[in-house]
Amino acid sequence: MRKLFELDPDLVFLNHGSFGACPRPVTQALHDWQRQMERNPVEFLGRRSATLLRQAREQLAGFVGAQAEHLVFVPNATTGVNIVARSLVLQPGDEVLGTDAGIRRLRRHLAVRVCTTCCALCSRRDRAALRA
C-alpha cells in the first residue's frame, strides 16, 4: 500500500481524511486533467466542464447507487458537512450526534446540542478539546 503514495518513507501518515496524500494514480489523473485545462482553458472550462462534471456524477451515481441529479461535488468534506448541517431544520432540544473526528466545528453553526462519540483514532488533543 505504501508504494501507492509519494509520502516520505519515514512518515506514518494517518490524516488522509483532512488533506493530502493522494495515491499515485489519483495524482497522475489530476495532472492529466490539469494539462488538458492548461492547453485550452476557454475550451475546457467554458465548453467542456459542465459535460465532464455531469459524466462524473453519472459514473459516481452508478457506483454509490444514487441518481446523478441528487449528487453534487464540493471542494472538501467540511464544506459538504456544512451544507447538509445548514439545511437541517432543527429545533431547540434537538441533538446532533457524530464522531469527534468531524463534528466539533459544527457546534459553532448549530444552535442545538452537538453530541460526540470518540472515534478510535482520535488524538489526545482532540479528546481534550471535546471535554472543553
SULLIN-V533472 format. One record per helix or strand of 3 or more residues. SS is the DSSP state (2 for helix, 1 for strand). FROM is the first residue (numbers start at 1). TO is the last residue. If there is no record, write none. Layout:
ss->SS from->FROM to->TO
ss->SS from->FROM to->TO
This chain:
ss->2 from->2 to->4
ss->2 from->24 to->39
ss->2 from->41 to->64
ss->2 from->68 to->70
ss->2 from->77 to->87
ss->1 from->95 to->99
ss->2 from->104 to->108
ss->1 from->113 to->117
ss->2 from->124 to->131
